[in-house]
């Protein structure tokens, strides 16, 4: 696997985790309980979206 691909995957996972953590913190601050399913969905979908954007940016700048 290329180094660039690994960096895109890592950045997507990190961004998804941070987003899910912030959303869980927000839910907790307004009095809602922690829900693992919501945390996982936020983590996966946001991380995937950021990974796609990073891949698009990398391809666009390499042209």
Buried (B, 14 or more C-beta within 10 A) or exposed (E): EEEEEEEBBEBBBEBBBBBBEEBBEEBEEEEEEEEEEBBEEBBBEBBEBBBEBBBEEEEEEEE
